[in-house]
């Protein structure tokens, strides 16, 4: 067998063995087994990459209506987005927003105090604590001064937020008292949490304006997502008249319609500084940029 395979290969087999007459030579008949060729392996090509959905002006208009975007703002965004009709709707809208929404992240290394203002219940106190936490993470000392010390539980809440941060919490009951505190030597960032105000009440606006002027603060408007878009546009103009250049959007986790967050900065040119989408102190205010915005 070894000789047969040496001559014919490993696939050779012995078919017959014939003994010659009277002990003569042995005749071995061998053959090579011809195997059928293996069937070709069919390789299924991978599915083609899913192409982005084409630009759909009607769908984009429906999305903006869903978010209760006022008609003038929606029309402006649709017109700009139509210039990017080779892109999917979300990309075209993102590019349109980048053209008309200003962005200005907060500077936590500024010598100017950051003063948070807005209606009651917008998340100013939690935002103040989050900004203090961000300053501490960046290696900067921070203190929080509240102008809302008379509200029930306000100081206790703020101290509870700031205790883990090793951040001092101070209280001022007037713009004059705030000025005295800010005059004290302090090497770090000052965050000022104000009482909720009525932007249509002249007395509230005067108190806020005095506080801003006395300590040369950088006013930041805090607006919770889900507000009425037209109301937000009117309030944006009011806060802009006080020198407000930036805003922080809160509670994106608890809102589905974001028309106010589109309308306010577009109508007033108040820049988006940051946003939050969590009720937890450990989650920071995310800086808003052209590539990362809440809308």
C-alpha positions in Angstrom: 0.0 0.0 0.0 2.9 2.3 0.8 4.3 1.8 -2.7 0.9 2.3 -4.3 0.4 5.6 -2.5 4.0 6.6 -3.3 3.2 6.1 -7.0 -0.4 7.4 -7.2 -0.8 9.7 -4.2 -2.6 9.6 -0.9 -6.0 9.2 -2.6 -5.0 5.9 -4.2 -6.9 2.7 -3.2 -6.3 -1.0 -4.0 -9.1 -2.4 -6.2 -8.1 -6.1 -6.6 -5.2 -8.3 -5.8 -4.7 -11.3 -8.2 -2.4 -14.3 -7.3 -0.6 -15.6 -10.3 -0.8 -19.4 -11.1 1.4 -21.8 -9.1 2.7 -19.0 -6.8 3.6 -16.7 -9.6 3.8 -12.9 -9.3 0.9 -11.0 -7.6 -1.0 -8.6 -9.6 -2.3 -5.5 -7.8 -4.8 -3.2 -9.4 -5.0 0.2 -7.9 -6.9 3.3 -8.8 -7.2 6.9 -7.7 -10.6 7.9 -6.3 -11.8 11.0 -8.0 -13.7 13.2 -5.5 -16.2 15.6 -6.7 -15.0 19.2 -6.3 -16.2 21.0 -3.2 -19.2 23.2 -4.0 -18.2 26.9 -4.0 -18.8 28.7 -0.8 -21.4 31.4 -1.2 -20.3 34.6 0.6 -23.2 36.8 1.4 -22.1 40.4 1.0 -22.8 42.7 4.0 -25.9 44.8 3.8 -25.1 48.3 2.4 -24.7 51.0 4.9 -28.0 52.7 5.7 -28.2 55.9 3.9 -29.3 58.9 5.9 -32.9 59.9 5.4 -33.2 62.5 2.7 -34.0 66.1 3.6 -37.8 66.4 4.0 -39.0 70.0 4.4 -42.5 68.9 5.4 -41.1 66.6 8.1 -38.9 69.4 9.4 -41.8 71.8 9.6 -43.8 69.2 11.6 -40.9 68.7 14.0 -40.7 72.5 14.7 -44.5 72.7 15.1 -44.3 69.8 17.6 -41.8 71.9 19.7 -44.2 74.9 19.5 -41.6 77.0 17.7 -43.2 80.3 16.7 -43.8 80.7 13.0 -41.1 83.5 12.4 -38.4 81.4 14.1 -39.5 78.2 12.4 -39.6 79.8 9.0 -36.1 81.2 9.5 -34.7 77.8 10.6 -36.4 76.0 7.7 -35.1 78.5 5.2 -31.5 78.0 6.4 -31.9 74.2 6.7 -33.1 74.0 3.1 -29.6 75.2 2.1 -28.3 71.9 3.4 -30.8 69.7 1.5 -28.1 67.1 0.8 -28.1 66.3 4.5 -30.6 64.4 6.7 -33.1 66.6 8.5 -31.4 66.4 11.9 -28.0 67.4 10.4 -29.6 70.2 8.3 -31.4 71.6 11.4 -28.2 71.3 13.5 -26.4 73.4 10.9 -29.1 75.9 10.8 -29.1 76.3 14.6 -25.3 76.7 14.5 -25.8 79.8 12.3 -28.4 81.6 14.4 -28.0 80.5 18.0 -25.1 82.1 19.8 -23.0 80.0 22.2 -21.0 81.3 25.1 -19.8 78.8 27.7 -19.4 80.1 31.3 -16.0 81.2 32.4 -15.4 79.7 35.9 -11.9 81.4 36.0 -13.3 84.9 35.8 -12.8 87.6 38.4 -16.4 88.6 38.0 -19.1 86.9 40.1 -21.6 84.8 38.2 -25.2 85.9 39.2 -28.0 83.4 38.4 -31.4 85.0 37.8 -34.8 83.8 36.7 -38.4 82.9 37.7 -39.1 80.9 40.8 -38.6 77.2 40.5 -36.3 77.2 37.5 -33.4 75.4 39.1 -31.1 78.3 40.1 -30.0 76.9 43.4 -29.1 73.5 42.0 -27.3 75.2 39.1 -25.4 77.3 41.6 -24.2 74.2 43.4 -23.3 72.5 40.1 -21.2 75.4 39.0 -19.5 75.5 42.3 -18.7 71.8 41.9 -17.3 72.4 38.4 -15.1 75.1 39.8 -13.8 72.8 42.5 -13.1 70.1 39.9 -11.1 72.6 38.0 -9.0 73.3 41.1 -10.5 76.7 42.0 -11.9 77.9 45.3 -15.5 78.8 45.2 -18.1 80.4 47.4 -21.9 80.7 47.0 -23.8 83.8 48.1 -27.6 83.6 48.2 -30.0 86.6 48.0 -32.8 84.2 48.7 -32.1 83.5 52.4 -35.6 84.5 53.5 -37.3 81.7 51.5 -38.4 78.8 53.6 -35.6 76.2 53.7 -33.5 78.0 51.1 -30.3 78.2 53.1 -30.6 74.7 54.4 -31.0 73.4 50.8 -28.1 75.4 49.6 -25.9 74.3 52.5 -26.9 70.7 51.8 -25.9 71.0 48.2 -22.5 72.7 49.0 -21.4 70.7 52.1 -19.8 67.9 50.1 -18.0 70.5 47.9 -16.2 72.2 50.8 -17.7 75.4 49.5 -18.7 78.2 51.8 -22.3 79.5 51.7 -23.1 83.1 52.7 -26.3 85.0 52.7 -27.1 88.6 51.8 -30.5 90.2 52.3 -30.0 93.2 50.0 -27.8 94.4 47.1 -25.9 96.5 49.6 -25.1 93.5 51.9 -24.1 91.5 48.8 -21.6 94.3 47.9 -20.0 94.1 51.4 -19.6 90.4 51.1 -18.0 90.6 47.6 -15.6 93.2 48.8 -14.1 90.7 51.2 -10.8 89.3 49.9 -11.4 86.0 48.2 -9.2 84.1 45.7 -11.7 82.1 43.8 -15.0 82.1 41.9 -18.2 83.7 43.4 -21.6 82.3 42.5 -24.6 84.3 43.4 -28.0 82.6 43.7 -30.9 85.1 43.6 -34.5 84.9 44.7 -37.0 84.0 42.0 -38.3 87.2 40.4 -41.2 88.4 38.3 -39.7 89.8 35.1 -42.8 92.0 34.6 -42.6 93.6 38.1 -40.5 96.8 38.0 -39.5 96.4 41.7 -38.0 93.0 41.1 -36.1 94.2 38.1 -34.7 97.2 39.9 -33.4 95.0 42.8 -31.8 92.7 40.4 -30.2 95.5 38.4 -28.8 97.1 41.6 -27.3 93.7 42.6 -25.6 93.3 39.2 -24.2 96.8 39.2 -22.9 96.9 42.7 -20.8 93.8 42.4 -20.1 94.0 38.6 -21.6 90.5 38.3 -22.0 88.5 35.1 -25.8 87.9 35.0 -26.9 84.5 33.7 -30.5 83.7 33.0 -31.7 80.2 34.1 -34.7 78.9 32.2 -36.3 75.5 32.6 -37.1 73.6 29.5 -40.8 73.3 28.6 -41.6 77.0 29.0 -43.9 78.7 26.6 -41.9 79.9 23.6 -43.5 83.3 23.2 -43.2 84.0 27.0 -39.6 83.0 26.9 -38.9 85.3 24.0 -40.4 88.3 25.9 -38.5 87.4 29.1 -35.3 87.1 27.1 -35.6 90.6 25.9 -36.1 91.8 29.5 -33.1 89.9 30.8 -31.0 91.1 27.9 -31.9 94.7 28.8 -30.2 94.1 32.2 -26.9 93.1 30.5 -27.5 89.4 30.4 -25.3 87.7 27.8 -25.8 84.0 28.5 -28.4 81.5 29.7 -28.5 78.0 31.2 -31.3 75.7 30.2 -32.4 73.2 32.9 -34.7 70.2 33.3 -34.3 68.9 29.8 -35.0 65.5 31.2 -38.5 66.6 32.2 -39.6 68.3 29.0 -40.5 67.2 25.5 -41.1 70.5 23.7 -38.0 72.7 23.4 -39.4 75.6 21.4 -38.6 78.1 24.2 -34.9 77.1 24.1 -34.8 77.7 20.4 -36.8 81.0 20.4 -35.2 82.8 23.4 -31.6 82.9 22.1 -32.5 83.5 18.5 -34.8 86.4 19.3 -32.7 88.1 22.0 -29.1 87.0 21.0 -28.6 85.8 24.6 -26.1 83.0 24.2 -26.6 79.4 25.3 -24.0 78.8 28.0 -24.9 75.4 29.2 -27.7 72.9 30.0 -28.6 70.2 32.4 -30.8 67.1 31.9 -30.6 65.5 35.3 -32.0 66.2 38.8 -28.8 65.0 40.5 -26.2 67.3 41.9 -23.3 65.1 40.7 -24.3 65.7 37.1 -22.7 69.0 35.9 -24.0 71.8 33.8 -22.9 70.7 30.3 -21.2 73.4 28.3 -23.2 74.3 25.2 -21.3 74.4 21.9 -22.1 74.4 18.2 -21.7 70.6 18.2 -23.5 70.0 21.5 -26.6 71.9 22.4 -29.9 71.1 24.1 -32.1 71.7 21.1 
